Amino acid sequence: MAVVVKYGFREFLTESKLHLLSGKGEKVLKEGTPGEEMKNLSRAARLRRALEELGPTFIKLGQILSTRPDILPPDWIEEFQKLQSQVPPCSWDEIHAELVSELGDLDALFSSIEEEPLAAASIGQAHRAIRTDGQPMVLKILRPGIEKVIKSDMEILHEVAEWVHRHKVDLPFDPRGVVKEFSDSIENELDLMHEGRNTDIFRRNLEEGEQAWFPLVYWEYTTRRVLGLEEIKGVHLAHWRDAGLTKVQCQQLVRAGAYTVLRQVLEIGFFHADPHPGNLFLLDDGRLCFIDCGMAGRVDEATTSELALLIHGVATSDIEKVYAAFISLGEVDEATANVRDIRRDLQDFLDQYTGVSFSQIDMSSVLSAFMEGLRKHGIKCPSDIVMMIKALTTIEGVGEELDPDFDLIAFARPHVEQMIKRQYSMAAIRKRIQRNAGEWAKLLEHLPMNLGRVMDRFGQNQMSMHLDLEGIEDLNKTVHHSSRQISYSMLVAAMIMASAVLVLAAGREGYALRWIGGFGFFLSFTMAILILLENFIRKR
């Protein structure tokens, strides 16, 4: 709360009533003041600084949000992409103790382990090691105690998300859904065996002769907290300009990376979700090596087909294809969505590409417009589809940086057209019929019995319908409360009237009636105060 106030978000605390979660909340709210430098920063920049101060869990949350253009506007995405997870490394003594705890006798496994880390991030760090057989390798180790820190932070985030949802704070996304998705993601990052399994799957899916590589995983040196990997030597693409790569090398790298990601997305359905230059190496033999495979996405055949339809529909100005792909990819409920507005926005978008060939279409702009459309209409895109779009736009950005003439849409065209032809080929139709034949047979088999049951119930007048309307329970509670309040109010009014009649009828000699009337007034006012107090407490 103190950090939130420090970076100028006091109004969020008051709007969401988050300060009521802690006994010190009121004090923090009153005494905390934003720093002078905060006045000149945008809201996105202030929140990014706050996340960095709050530590590794919140930095990771910001990094996840930076991949969600369906829920955050572009300027916030750009700001969150600046989040830095580079932190001072843990001491060698702590890392050594962690390695001994996980792997046992290090002298029996390694000739040497370099104390200086190759890299240090908020969750883990990497050290170069040499096995007893002379083979160099890399050990990736989680920071000591990081699970405890993240578990504590996640408890806070879950509590805050539930509180914010309960108080109906106006946010462009569902806080509970975002925290749940983030919780699943960071849980995978805390299990290095998960990254090892992903790396193995990617490498096994490589085609013979493909100009890509994924590091070997040494499972005998791998646990949940330690990952043993093949050492990758070559040119880190984050520093490709300093390496003096030729134009031909750059073109070969771009095509190798684009082919690998497109094949993973459009054919295999399991893809590296973060192929930015920091995760890419040019090996000495010319192959492109992908590292850091912890973030991976999985999509089914239907989803990749819809993505192909979206791109092809844009290129052919086919509004029906684009609309169908938009509805399917965004999992849009047409019964509740404003279909007319969606169609109008899609048509406006298509008009930009009318008469434009495949080679003139920028995939990033198409996919970014798709995400912007989802966000504009309040549609939450499934996380795997977001990761797929992020992977494609990231590799396109890498391609444009290394080879400005590279055109991902033109490069992907054979894949897209092949997928569309394959989707509507006789073989594909036959395959779909065969896949659903069992369900149709089962339906036909049970149809007479089910129809018989329905007719019997009609004949006995036993048909009933049950509706589960979202929010009906809250409406019932509100109506019940309102009717009860009206009843109480009428009772109080009647008691006041009756008491007044008794007092007026008592005259000078009717002491008993005056006492009864006075007691009626007292009881009436007491009940009125209780009703007001109940309303106040209910509102709080």
N, C-alpha and C positions, 0 to 999 in steps of 0.2 A: 504493500500500500504506500509505503514511504517513497519507493522508487517511482510509482505511478504518479504521485503528487509532484515529485521532484521534476519530472519531465512534462509537467503541464497538463495532466489528464484528470484533474480534480473533478471535472463535471461528469466523467464516466463513473467515478466512485459514487457520487451523489445520485446520479440517474439510476444506477443499478442497485443502490443501497448496500454496496459491498462493504462499506465501513462498519456495517452492523455485524459482520461476521467475526469481528475481533473486539475485545473490550477496550483496546487502545485505538480503535478506528477513528472515533470522534476526535481524539487528541491529534492523531496524524493529520486528519483533515483540516483541523484548525491551525496547527502550527507549521505544517509543511508549506514551503514556498518554492516555486520553480526558480532555477538558476537564471541569471541575467542573460546568459548566452542562448537559452532556450527560446527567447522571444523571436530570434531571427531564423529559427529552423522551422521547416514544414512539419506537419503532424506526422507524416511518414518517417521523416528523419529522426524526430524525437522518440517515436516508438522503437525505431531500430536501435537507437542509443540505449534505451531502457532495456531492451532484450539483451543487449551485450552485457550490461551491468548485472542483470539477473542470473547470468551464468549459462552453462552448457545446455541444459534442458530447453531453456527459452530461446537460445541461439538456434538450436535444432528446429524448434517450432517455427521460428521466423524463416529458416531456410526451406522448410516444407511449404509454408505459405507462399514463398517466392515462386513456387512451381504451380500455383493455383490461380491462373488468370480468370477462371470461371467465377471466383468469389472476391477477388481484389482487383481494383483498377490498375492500369499500367504503371502509374507513377509510384504506387506502393510496391508493386512487384519489383520495379527497378531499384528502389531503395533497399528492399529486403535482400536483394542479390548482393549487396555490399557487406552483409553480415560476415564477420571474420570469426572462424573457429580456431585460428592459430593461437596457441597459448604457450606460456613457458612450459618446458617439459618437466616431467616428474624426475626426482633424483634417481640416480642409478641404483642406489641401495633399495629403494622402493620397488623398482622394476625387477631387480635381481631376486628379491624376496618373492615377488609375484611369479616369476618364471620357475623358481624352485618349487613353489607350492603347486604349480600346474603340471610341470614336466618332470620333477624329481631331480636326480643327480645330473646337473648340467655338464660336468666334466666328462661324463660318459657319452654325452650326445654331441657336444660341440668342442671344436678346437679353440674357438674364440668367439666372443660376442662383443661388438663395439659398444662402448658405453655412451657414446654420443649418438643421439637418435637421428635417423634419416629425415624424419618428419614428426611433428607433435601437433595433435589436434585436441579438441575439447573432450573427446571420449577415449581416445587411445593414441599410441605412438608406435613408431616402427624402428627396429634396430637391425643392422646387418649382422649376420652370423656366418660362421664357417663350420660345417659338420665335421665329424671325426674322419669321414672319408674324403675330406678336402673340397666338398661341394659347397659353394657359397649359396646363401639363401637369405630371406628376410623374415623376421619375426614381428608380427603385429600384435601388440599387447594392449588390453583395456587398462585404463588408469585405475589404480587401487582405490576402492571405495566408491567408484563412479555409480555403481548400481544403487547404493544407498541414497546418494544425492538425487538421482533421477527418480527413484521411487517416491521420495519425499515431495519432490517438485510435481510429479504426476498426481499425487493425492490432492495437492493444492489446486492444480489445473482442473481436475474432475469436479472438485467442490465449487470452484468459481464458475465453471461452465454450467453446472446444474443450477446454481443460484441465479446466474444471468438469464438462463432460459426461463426459470420460474417467474422472474420479474419482468419478462417480456421486453428486454432491452432491444432497441432497434439496431440490429446488426445485419450486414449483407450476407450472413451465413449462419448455419446452425452451430453454435459453439460446442454443443455436446458431440455432434458428428465429427467436427474437426479434431477435437481432443481425442475421440475414440480412434480415428484414423491415425493421428500422430502417435498415440500410445502403441498401436500395432507396429508402426514403422520403427519407432525407437527400440521396441522390444527385439526386433530383428537385428538392429545394429548392436545390441548388447550380447548377441549370440554369434560369435565369429564363425561357428560351424555353419551357420546359415549362409554367410558370404562364401565360405569354402564350397558348399554344395552348388551355389549359383555359378561359381567360376568353373567348376567341373562340367556342369550342364552346358554352359556356353561353349567350352572347348570341344566337348563331344559332338555338338551340333555343327561344327565347322565342316565345310565341304573339302574334299581333296583338292589341293591346289589353291584354296582361298587365301588371299593375301592379308590374313588377320590372325591374331593369336591371343590366347588368354593364359595367364600364368598357371604352371603346375601347382597343385596343392599337395603338400607333404603331410598326409594325415597322421603319420606317426609323431609329428611335432605339433599337432593341432588339438585344442580343447575348446570349450565354450569361451574361454577368456584369452586364448593364444591361438594365432593363426600362422602356420608355416607355409611360406610361398616361395616359388622360384624367384630368384633375383633377376630383375629385368634391367638390361643394360642397353642404352641407346639414347636417342635424342628425345628429351621431354618436349612435347608439342607446345607446352606453355612458353617455351623459350626457342621456338623454331626460327625466329628471325636471327637470333645470335648464332645459330648452327650453320648458316650459309647454305641452306637447302636450295637445290636448283628448281627451276620451274617444273621440269619433268617429274622430279621427286614429289613436289607438292601436289601435282595433278594425280599421280599414282596413289598418294596417301588419301586424298579426298575421295577418290573412287573406291578405294578399299574400305574406307570407313562408311561411306554411303551405302555400298552394296551390303556390308555386314548388317547394318542397322535396318535397312529396308527388308532384307531377307528375314531377320529376326522378327520384325513387326508383321510383315505381310504373309510370310510363309510358315514360320515356326510358331509364332504366337508367344514367345518368351524372349524378352529383350533387355539389354542393358539400358537403364533409364536415365543415366547421367553421363553421356559420352562427350563431356567438355574437354578442352585441351589439357587440363590438369590430370585427366585420367587416361591420356593417350601417349604412347611412346612409339617412335620409329626405331625398329630393331635394325641390327647391323645387316641382316639379310634382306631388308627392304619391306618386311611385313609390318603391319600396324598392330600394336599390342594394346588391349584394353585392360585397365586395372580397376580396383575398387568396385567390385561387383555386388556390393551389399544392397544397392538399390536396383531392383529388377522389377519388371512388370510382366503380367501375363494376360493375354486377351484370347478370346475364342475365335473360331473361324468366321462366325457371323459378324463379329465386331470389325475384323479386318476387311471383310467384304463391304460393310457399310462405309468404312473410311475410303475405300477405293471408289465406291459409288459417289461419295461426297466430292472427291477430287474430279472424277470424270464428269459429274453433273455440272460442276462449275465450268469446266473446260467446254462443255457442249451447251451451256446455258439452259439446262433442263431443270426447271423449277421443281418438278415432281420428284426427280431423283434427289435433289438437294434437300427438299423438305422431308422426304422419307428418311434420308440419312440423318438429318438434324434431329428428328423426332426419336429415331431409334438410338442414336449414339448418346443423346442427352436423357434417355429414358423419360421422355415427356409424356405426361398424362393429358391426352387431348381433351378429356372431359372437363378438366379444370384450367387448362392453359388457354390464353387468348390466341386462338389459332389465326385469326384474321391479322393481328399485329405481327405475329411471327412470319406469316407468309409475305406481308408487305415488306418487312425488314429484309427477308431473304431475297425478295425480288430486287430491292434497292441494291443489295450487295451484288447480285448476279449481273445487274446492268453495267457494273464496272468492268465485267469480263466478257460482255457480248461481242462476238466476233474475234475474240482473242485466242490465239493458238496455245497449245500445251506449253511450248517453249517460252512463252511470254508471261506465264503465271508463276508467281512467287508462292511456294508452299507455305512459308511462314505467315504471309498475309492472309492466305485462305484459312489456315488453322487458327490464327489469332482472331480473325473475324468470327469464326465459329465459336470460340471461347467467349468473345465479347458479347455475342448474341445470347449465349447461355446466361451470362452474368446479368445482362440487361433485363431478361425475362425472369430472373430469380430461379433459374434452373441449376441444380447442383449436378455437375457431371461426375460419373463414377471415377474413382481415383485412378484405376488402371488405364482408362482412356486418357485422362489428363497426363499420366506418365508417358503414354505412347506419343501423344502430341508433343510433349516436352522433348522426348528423345529425337523425334524427327526434326523439330525446329532447331534443337541444339546442334545436331550434326550438319544441318544446312548452314548454320552460323559458322561452324568450323570450316566448312567448305568454302564459304564466301571469303573468309579471312585468308586461307591459304591459296585459293585460286578464285579470284574475282569473276572469272568467266564461267564458273561452275553453275549449272542449272539443275537443281535437284528434281524438279518436276519432270524435265525432259529425261533425266537419267532414270527416274522411277516409272516413266510412261510404259515401258514394256512389261514391268511387274504389274502395274495397275490394269492395263488392258488384258493381260494374260489372266489375272484374277477374275475380271468381269466375264471374259469368255468362258473361263472354267466354271464360273458360278451358274451360267445359263446353258452350259453344254448338256448334251443328252446324258453323258456319263454322270454329271453332277445331279441332274434331275433324277436319274435312276437311283443314284446313291441316297438322295433324300427320301425317295419313295420306299426304298428298302429299309432305311433307318426307321421310318415311321410305320412300316407295315405291321409290326408287332402291336403297336398301340391301336391302329385301326382294327386289327383282328380282335383284340381284346374288347374294344368298344362295341363292335358288331355282335360279339359273343354274348355280352351282358345286356345288349339293347332290349331284347324281349322281356327279360326279367325286370329291368328298371322301368320300362314302360308299363308293365303290369302293376308294379307298386304304385306308380303315379296314378293310374286309373282307379285302383282300389281306394286310394286316399280321397280322390275326387268323389267317388261314389259314396263314401262314408262321411263326406264333408269334414275331413281332417287335415286339409291343406293349411299350412301356416307359413308366414314369412317373418324372418328375423333380420332387422337392419341394425348395423353397427355404425352409427354416425359419429364421426370424430368431433369431439367437443360437446357432445350431448350431455355428458355427465356434469360438466361445468355449468351448462345451461340449467339443468335440473336443480343443481345446488343453489344457483342464483334465484330461480323462480321460487324455490322452497323458502329461501331466506326472506325474499321480498314479501311473500304471502304471510309469513309468520310475523314480520315486522308490521304489516298492515293490521293484522289481527290484534297484536299487542297495542298498537296505537289507538285502534277503535275501543279497546277495553279501557285504556287509560282515559280517553275522552269521555266514555260512558261513566266511569268512576268519578271524574271531576264534576260532570253534570249532576249525578246522583248526590254527591256530597254537597254541592251548592243548593240543591233542592232541600236536603235535610236541614242545612243550616238556616235557610230562609223560613222553613216551616216550623222550626223549633220555637221561635218567638222568645219572650223573656224567660219563660218558665221551663222550657224544654232543654234542660242541661244535657240529658242523655243523648238526645238527637244531635245537639251541637258537638258533643264529644265524638259521636260516631261519624258525623260529617267531617270534623277536623282530622280524625284518623284516616278517613277516606282521601282527603286532600294530601296528607303526608304520604300515604301509600301510593297515590297516583304519581306525585312528583318523584318519589323514589324509583318507581318503575320507569318513568321517562328518562331519568338520569342513567339507569342501567341499560336502557335501549341505546342511548347515545354512546355510552361507554363501549358497548358491544360492537357498534358500528365502527368506532374509532380503532378498536383493537383489530377488527377484521380487515380494515383498510391497511393498517400497518403490516 
